[in-house]
């Protein structure tokens, strides 16, 4: 369920097909997300899951699976 929500957010934000997004998808490399896209993604994730992602954790979130794992460990 978390993966599907993240995929939907990324799909809407980056205008990519939701079917192409999986846990191994690299946010910057595979989806061509720039730093502003990543910030917007993190804000959307924080709103959707009602949590705050600290700056030091952001650097560790390079794949969709990393984001999912972080959310599941912190909600």
Secondary structure, DSSP 8 states (H G I E B T S, - for coil): -HHHHHHHHHHHHHT--GGG--TT-BHHHHH---HHHHHHHHHHHHHHHT----HHHHTT--BHHHHHHHHHHH-
